[in-house]
Amino acid sequence: MEYLHLSVSNDIVNGKSRRTTSLHEDGSNKTIEVFYEFDSQIEWSENTLLDGHVFAILLYACSLGKPLKVHGPISRTALRNIDELQLAWGKWKPEIYKKIEIIPDYVDNKIRRQIGGKTIAAFSGGVDATFTALRHTKILPENIRYPLSSVLMVHGFDVDVYNCRDFKQLTKRVSPLLEYLDLEFRTIRTNSRDLKLQDWNDSHGLELAACLHMLSDEFEFGIIGSSGSYDNFAMPWGSSPVTDHLISGSQLSIIHDGAGFSRTEKVAGILNFPIACKTIKVCWSAADQSGNCGRCEKCVRTQLNFLAAGASSPQPCFSGKLHTDHIIAAQNNKYTPLRDMRSLVAYAKANNISGEWLSVVKNGIDEQEGKPLSSNLVSVIKDTNSLKGQLAKIISELGFEEPAKKLWRSVRRTVIKAIAEYQTLL
């Protein structure tokens, strides 16, 4: 039988630790190397648990379908959780992920706990991570908080692994907030995502938790901020309240935090801390990976979260004012989650928030759901239905269907904008 082999080496470069996960298949001359460069020297011995290194490449191994031989120790807790994680992903994507056997050199049965439950949180500078940092330092009562003392930012996830300039700028951007919260700032640089061994939508929770595990000699809990609320999260998805707890080992427990809050509710909490409103970084589209472009769907959606929470526009973390055209463009983006738009509209309505932007968002939702643009247009649309059907048949026969669709979408966007502007005058 052929195996996939995993081994880990540890080196000290310029006084800092650098670990390398090596992956090698029997019968192949190719070795894949995943590196992790730390900002300090961390503990390493032959007894160092390899839980994180296995979690990091688990879905890749499952996609190959070969048993995984781990040349080093794994904790009993991690081994049990890995088995359950494989069952989950096998149900969600059976055509991709096959259940495999994990064969470590030995299984560590010890339960190693840190005194006082020392805690570290994953931190990107985004809404979810910022809310989690605030929640466990300022918002929650002390007897409920996890004792958060440090945060970890991964260079190679939101900022490309070889883009050192923008990562440096991003660390500079978020530093005032972390200093205000009295949190130690840790970093790891890795090519884990850059190698594209796995579908990032599936693996990002595992790869992020893996980086937290590599600091498990110092911490008992590692927190990952939720990307959706309990009543509004995507499945399958790489990080969720369903499976994140299963990315735990005997030395570090992973905590999925904040799922009791919608994105707009998180932003409402962040609004109470002006310094946090300056440091938020959510953009995935900007040429400068340390800032926000203000125009991509993620930036626009976040600005709408702020407006729904009662904030003025623009927020200091964004440049320029949010316009109707930006909202319409974002809603036409196939990556904009409709459920998130519904959620922020519901929050605004419940808190008596109004504005032109809200009418635009509502009409955009109606369009995506196939509803009339506005209740005022119901009768007009009904009257034109028969004519539209006849025109559609003629257009199709002439071979102009696709150009006509593009023209119709353009006209529809113009009508939506006109309705929104008209409603603000009523």
ZIKACOR-V387744 format. One record per residue. N is the residue number from 1. RES is the residue in three letters. NEAR is the number of other C-alpha atoms within 8 Angstrom. D_LAST is the distance of its C-alpha to the last C-alpha in Angstrom with 2 decimals. Layout:
# ZIKACOR-V387744
n->(N/N)
res->(RES/RES)
near->(NEAR/NEAR)
d_last->(D_LAST/D_LAST)
This chain:
# ZIKACOR-V387744
n->(1/2/3/4/5/6/7/8/9/10/11/12/13/14/15/16/17/18/19/20/21/22/23/24/25/26/27/28/29/30/31/32/33/34/35/36/37/38/39/40/41/42/43/44/45/46/47/48/49/50/51/52/53/54/55/56/57/58/59/60/61/62/63/64/65/66/67/68/69/70/71/72/73/74/75/76/77/78/79/80/81/82/83/84/85/86/87/88/89/90/91/92/93/94/95/96/97/98/99/100/101/102/103/104/105/106/107/108/109/110/111/112/113/114/115/116/117/118/119/120/121/122/123/124/125/126/127/128/129/130/131/132/133/134/135/136/137/138/139/140/141/142/143/144/145/146/147/148/149/150/151/152/153/154/155/156/157/158/159/160/161/162/163/164/165/166/167/168/169/170/171/172/173/174/175/176/177/178/179/180/181/182/183/184/185/186/187/188/189/190/191/192/193/194/195/196/197/198/199/200/201/202/203/204/205/206/207/208/209/210/211/212/213/214/215/216/217/218/219/220/221/222/223/224/225/226/227/228/229/230/231/232/233/234/235/236/237/238/239/240/241/242/243/244/245/246/247/248/249/250/251/252/253/254/255/256/257/258/259/260/261/262/263/264/265/266/267/268/269/270/271/272/273/274/275/276/277/278/279/280/281/282/283/284/285/286/287/288/289/290/291/292/293/294/295/296/297/298/299/300/301/302/303/304/305/306/307/308/309/310/311/312/313/314/315/316/317/318/319/320/321/322/323/324/325/326/327/328/329/330/331/332/333/334/335/336/337/338/339/340/341/342/343/344/345/346/347/348/349/350/351/352/353/354/355/356/357/358/359/360/361/362/363/364/365/366/367/368/369/370/371/372/373/374/375/376/377/378/379/380/381/382/383/384/385/386/387/388/389/390/391/392/393/394/395/396/397/398/399/400/401/402/403/404/405/406/407/408/409/410/411/412/413/414/415/416/417/418/419/420/421/422/423/424/425/426)
res->(MET/GLU/TYR/LEU/HIS/LEU/SER/VAL/SER/ASN/ASP/ILE/VAL/ASN/GLY/LYS/SER/ARG/ARG/THR/THR/SER/LEU/HIS/GLU/ASP/GLY/SER/ASN/LYS/THR/ILE/GLU/VAL/PHE/TYR/GLU/PHE/ASP/SER/GLN/ILE/GLU/TRP/SER/GLU/ASN/THR/LEU/LEU/ASP/GLY/HIS/VAL/PHE/ALA/ILE/LEU/LEU/TYR/ALA/CYS/SER/LEU/GLY/LYS/PRO/LEU/LYS/VAL/HIS/GLY/PRO/ILE/SER/ARG/THR/ALA/LEU/ARG/ASN/ILE/ASP/GLU/LEU/GLN/LEU/ALA/TRP/GLY/LYS/TRP/LYS/PRO/GLU/ILE/TYR/LYS/LYS/ILE/GLU/ILE/ILE/PRO/ASP/TYR/VAL/ASP/ASN/LYS/ILE/ARG/ARG/GLN/ILE/GLY/GLY/LYS/THR/ILE/ALA/ALA/PHE/SER/GLY/GLY/VAL/ASP/ALA/THR/PHE/THR/ALA/LEU/ARG/HIS/THR/LYS/ILE/LEU/PRO/GLU/ASN/ILE/ARG/TYR/PRO/LEU/SER/SER/VAL/LEU/MET/VAL/HIS/GLY/PHE/ASP/VAL/ASP/VAL/TYR/ASN/CYS/ARG/ASP/PHE/LYS/GLN/LEU/THR/LYS/ARG/VAL/SER/PRO/LEU/LEU/GLU/TYR/LEU/ASP/LEU/GLU/PHE/ARG/THR/ILE/ARG/THR/ASN/SER/ARG/ASP/LEU/LYS/LEU/GLN/ASP/TRP/ASN/ASP/SER/HIS/GLY/LEU/GLU/LEU/ALA/ALA/CYS/LEU/HIS/MET/LEU/SER/ASP/GLU/PHE/GLU/PHE/GLY/ILE/ILE/GLY/SER/SER/GLY/SER/TYR/ASP/ASN/PHE/ALA/MET/PRO/TRP/GLY/SER/SER/PRO/VAL/THR/ASP/HIS/LEU/ILE/SER/GLY/SER/GLN/LEU/SER/ILE/ILE/HIS/ASP/GLY/ALA/GLY/PHE/SER/ARG/THR/GLU/LYS/VAL/ALA/GLY/ILE/LEU/ASN/PHE/PRO/ILE/ALA/CYS/LYS/THR/ILE/LYS/VAL/CYS/TRP/SER/ALA/ALA/ASP/GLN/SER/GLY/ASN/CYS/GLY/ARG/CYS/GLU/LYS/CYS/VAL/ARG/THR/GLN/LEU/ASN/PHE/LEU/ALA/ALA/GLY/ALA/SER/SER/PRO/GLN/PRO/CYS/PHE/SER/GLY/LYS/LEU/HIS/THR/ASP/HIS/ILE/ILE/ALA/ALA/GLN/ASN/ASN/LYS/TYR/THR/PRO/LEU/ARG/ASP/MET/ARG/SER/LEU/VAL/ALA/TYR/ALA/LYS/ALA/ASN/ASN/ILE/SER/GLY/GLU/TRP/LEU/SER/VAL/VAL/LYS/ASN/GLY/ILE/ASP/GLU/GLN/GLU/GLY/LYS/PRO/LEU/SER/SER/ASN/LEU/VAL/SER/VAL/ILE/LYS/ASP/THR/ASN/SER/LEU/LYS/GLY/GLN/LEU/ALA/LYS/ILE/ILE/SER/GLU/LEU/GLY/PHE/GLU/GLU/PRO/ALA/LYS/LYS/LEU/TRP/ARG/SER/VAL/ARG/ARG/THR/VAL/ILE/LYS/ALA/ILE/ALA/GLU/TYR/GLN/THR/LEU/LEU)
near->(2/8/10/13/13/13/10/12/7/9/7/9/7/4/7/12/14/12/11/11/12/12/11/12/11/8/5/6/5/6/8/7/8/11/12/11/11/12/9/7/9/8/5/7/5/5/7/8/10/10/13/13/11/11/13/13/11/9/9/9/13/14/9/8/10/11/12/13/12/13/10/14/15/13/15/11/10/14/11/8/12/11/8/9/10/13/9/9/10/12/7/7/8/9/5/8/14/12/9/11/7/9/8/11/9/7/9/9/7/6/6/6/8/9/5/5/11/14/14/14/15/14/12/10/11/10/12/12/14/14/14/12/11/11/10/12/10/8/7/9/7/5/4/6/11/8/9/13/10/11/12/13/11/14/13/14/8/9/11/9/12/5/8/7/6/11/12/8/9/11/8/8/9/11/8/10/10/11/8/7/9/7/11/8/9/9/10/13/12/13/11/11/11/8/7/8/7/9/7/9/7/11/12/10/10/13/13/11/15/14/11/14/11/9/9/10/7/7/13/13/12/16/12/12/12/13/9/12/13/9/4/9/9/6/4/6/8/11/12/12/10/5/10/13/11/11/14/12/13/12/11/13/12/14/10/13/9/11/12/6/11/11/13/14/10/12/13/11/9/13/10/6/8/8/8/11/12/9/12/12/12/12/13/7/7/9/4/7/14/11/10/14/11/11/7/10/12/10/13/14/11/9/12/10/12/14/10/13/13/9/9/7/8/10/12/7/10/9/10/6/6/11/6/9/7/10/13/12/9/12/11/7/8/6/5/12/7/7/7/10/11/9/10/13/12/8/12/13/9/7/6/6/10/7/7/10/10/9/10/14/13/9/11/12/11/11/10/7/6/6/7/10/11/8/6/5/9/10/7/7/9/7/7/8/8/7/7/8/8/8/8/9/8/8/11/9/7/7/6/9/10/6/7/9/8/8/8/8/8/8/8/8/9/8/8/12/11/8/9/12/9/8/9/8/5/4)
d_last->(74.12/71.95/69.88/67.09/68.40/66.44/68.12/66.88/68.51/67.82/68.59/68.26/66.93/66.79/66.98/64.05/64.12/63.40/63.56/63.84/63.35/65.59/65.06/67.86/68.53/72.08/73.34/70.94/71.73/68.13/67.01/63.35/62.84/59.79/60.06/58.62/59.08/58.70/58.12/61.28/64.43/63.97/66.62/68.30/71.37/72.76/71.21/67.65/65.44/63.87/61.05/58.32/60.07/60.23/56.61/55.55/57.13/57.14/54.86/56.80/59.99/58.58/57.52/61.16/62.48/65.59/66.93/66.11/69.07/68.03/70.76/70.17/68.99/65.87/65.08/65.53/61.97/60.54/62.79/61.57/57.91/58.45/59.89/56.80/54.42/56.31/55.86/52.07/51.73/54.27/52.06/48.88/50.49/53.97/54.26/54.17/55.54/58.98/60.47/63.23/65.96/65.73/69.25/69.53/72.83/72.49/70.03/69.50/69.43/68.90/65.81/65.18/62.80/61.92/62.41/59.15/56.99/56.11/52.81/51.29/47.80/46.72/44.38/42.42/39.90/37.04/34.64/37.03/40.11/38.54/37.26/40.74/42.44/40.29/40.66/44.46/44.88/42.16/39.95/42.42/45.12/48.40/50.22/47.76/47.31/49.52/51.62/49.85/51.89/51.25/48.84/49.83/48.09/49.44/49.93/49.82/46.81/43.53/45.51/48.17/51.65/53.00/50.08/51.61/49.71/46.22/47.54/49.00/45.69/43.90/46.46/45.93/42.15/42.42/45.47/43.72/42.03/45.32/47.21/44.77/45.33/49.07/49.30/52.07/50.83/52.84/52.61/54.18/54.33/54.87/54.91/54.12/50.83/52.03/54.87/52.44/54.88/52.14/48.59/46.60/43.91/46.79/48.96/46.82/47.21/50.95/51.37/49.44/51.36/54.55/54.06/53.64/56.81/58.78/58.39/59.50/62.64/60.47/57.60/57.37/53.64/51.35/47.58/45.15/41.41/39.59/37.35/35.62/35.25/37.43/34.76/33.59/36.48/37.87/41.30/43.64/42.85/45.22/44.10/43.05/43.94/46.08/48.61/48.32/50.75/53.27/53.44/55.59/59.29/61.84/61.26/57.47/54.81/51.42/48.45/45.06/42.61/38.96/38.26/36.94/33.77/30.98/30.37/27.23/29.33/31.97/29.62/28.48/32.19/32.81/30.11/32.53/35.00/33.86/37.00/36.15/32.71/34.71/37.23/35.24/36.31/34.88/35.15/37.55/36.80/37.42/40.62/41.16/41.61/41.39/37.71/34.20/33.00/29.34/28.50/30.42/28.95/30.65/29.35/25.75/26.01/27.49/24.80/22.25/24.62/24.44/20.62/20.67/23.37/21.26/22.85/21.59/22.08/24.64/27.35/30.81/32.27/30.03/29.99/26.97/23.24/21.69/19.62/17.65/20.80/22.95/21.10/21.26/24.90/25.76/24.42/26.50/29.50/31.89/32.86/29.47/29.98/27.34/28.43/27.55/23.97/23.67/25.32/23.06/19.90/21.78/22.75/19.29/18.11/21.30/20.84/17.20/16.37/12.91/11.80/11.19/14.78/14.40/12.21/14.87/17.66/16.60/16.45/19.73/21.29/20.41/22.02/25.09/25.47/25.33/22.24/19.64/17.05/14.20/14.60/12.92/15.86/18.65/20.04/20.01/21.88/24.32/25.18/26.00/28.03/31.32/30.93/30.11/33.27/35.42/34.17/34.78/38.32/39.06/37.71/39.83/42.90/42.54/42.29/38.85/37.17/36.55/35.25/32.93/31.56/30.89/29.14/26.98/25.99/25.12/22.96/21.26/20.47/18.98/16.73/15.71/14.87/12.88/10.81/10.30/9.39/6.89/5.27/5.58/3.82/0.00)
